[in-house]
């Protein structure tokens, strides 16, 4: 009887440990308006944002498949990669987007920076004009070990 009790205790402890080990991170969501600036369009303007997903566990889940529209320009986020995280520094990486303006389509790699809930990406178009977008990201629910 004692052996059965010890075996059940060990098995339940291992299952709890495995569950807790997986439960880390936060669910992220875009919060508020998205601003898009395309040089030649004038100042930064509020843009129409269509999320790929409303909630994601990381930037890739949250952003890939999203579209940002301003007048006749559509920015589609096709990939995102993160750089190695440095303690105390902003998160950084590269967002790859497709910019479509009329019949003109181009892929642009945009370095991004994320700090204190603010995400901003800037890149250069083929015509050497700057393109940038920014938005706030809210942590909805966070888990820790």
C-alpha positions in Angstrom: 0.0 0.0 0.0 2.8 2.4 0.9 4.5 1.7 -2.5 1.4 2.5 -4.4 1.0 5.8 -2.5 4.6 6.8 -3.1 4.3 5.9 -6.8 1.1 8.0 -7.2 2.8 10.9 -5.4 5.8 10.8 -7.6 3.7 10.5 -10.8 1.5 13.4 -9.8 4.6 15.5 -8.9 6.2 14.9 -12.3 3.0 15.8 -14.1 2.6 19.0 -12.1 6.3 19.9 -12.8 5.8 19.3 -16.6 2.7 21.5 -16.6 4.4 24.3 -14.7 7.5 24.2 -16.9 5.3 24.8 -20.0 3.3 27.6 -18.4 5.6 30.6 -19.0 5.2 33.8 -21.0 2.3 36.1 -21.8 -0.6 36.3 -24.2 -0.1 39.5 -26.3 -2.6 41.7 -28.1 -2.4 44.9 -30.2 -3.8 47.8 -28.1 -5.3 51.0 -29.6 -4.6 52.5 -33.0 -1.8 51.6 -35.4 0.2 54.4 -37.0 1.7 54.1 -40.5 4.1 56.6 -42.0 5.1 56.4 -45.7 7.4 59.2 -46.8 5.6 61.0 -49.6 2.2 60.5 -47.9 2.9 63.4 -45.5 2.8 62.9 -41.7 2.2 59.8 -39.7 -1.5 58.8 -39.9 -3.8 56.4 -38.1 -4.1 53.4 -40.3 -6.6 50.6 -40.7 -5.2 47.4 -39.0 -6.4 43.9 -39.7 -4.7 41.4 -37.4 -3.7 38.0 -38.5 -4.6 36.9 -34.9 -6.1 39.0 -32.1 -3.9 37.3 -29.5 -0.5 35.6 -29.7 2.1 34.2 -27.4 4.9 35.9 -29.3 5.3 38.6 -32.1 5.3 36.0 -34.8 1.9 34.6 -33.8 0.5 38.1 -33.3 1.8 39.8 -36.4 2.3 37.4 -39.3 -0.7 37.6 -41.6 -1.6 41.1 -40.4 -2.4 43.9 -42.8 -2.0 47.7 -42.3 -3.9 49.9 -44.8 -3.4 53.6 -45.5 -5.2 55.1 -48.5 -4.1 53.0 -51.5 -1.1 51.4 -49.7 -1.3 48.0 -48.0 1.5 46.7 -45.8 1.3 42.9 -45.3 3.4 41.3 -42.6 4.9 38.1 -44.0 7.5 37.1 -41.4 9.2 38.2 -38.2 12.5 37.1 -36.6 13.8 38.1 -33.2 17.3 38.8 -32.2 18.9 37.2 -29.1 17.4 39.0 -26.1 19.8 41.1 -24.0 18.8 41.6 -20.3 17.7 45.2 -19.7 17.7 46.1 -23.4 14.7 46.5 -25.8 13.7 43.5 -27.8 14.8 43.8 -31.4 14.5 41.9 -34.7 13.4 42.1 -38.3 9.9 42.3 -39.7 9.6 41.4 -43.4 6.6 43.1 -45.1 5.1 43.3 -48.5 4.2 46.9 -49.5 1.6 47.2 -52.2 0.8 50.5 -53.8 -1.3 50.1 -56.9 0.6 47.8 -59.2 3.9 48.4 -57.3 4.8 45.5 -55.0 8.0 45.3 -53.0 9.3 43.3 -50.0 11.0 45.3 -47.3 13.0 44.2 -44.3 12.3 46.5 -41.3 14.3 46.4 -38.1 12.0 46.6 -35.1 12.3 47.7 -31.5 10.0 46.8 -28.6 10.1 48.4 -25.2 7.5 49.1 -22.5 4.6 47.9 -24.6 5.6 50.1 -27.6 6.5 48.3 -30.9 8.0 50.3 -33.8 9.5 49.1 -37.1 11.3 51.2 -39.7 12.5 50.4 -43.2 13.6 51.9 -46.5 11.7 51.4 -49.7 13.4 50.8 -53.1 12.9 54.5 -53.9 15.0 55.3 -50.7 12.0 56.7 -48.9 11.3 55.7 -45.3 8.4 53.5 -44.2 7.5 52.9 -40.6 4.7 51.6 -38.4 4.1 51.6 -34.7 1.6 50.3 -32.2 1.1 49.4 -28.6 1.1 45.8 -27.4 -0.6 44.8 -24.2 0.2 41.7 -22.2 -3.2 40.2 -21.5 -2.4 37.2 -19.3 1.1 36.2 -18.0 2.3 32.9 -16.6 5.4 32.2 -14.7 7.3 29.2 -13.4 
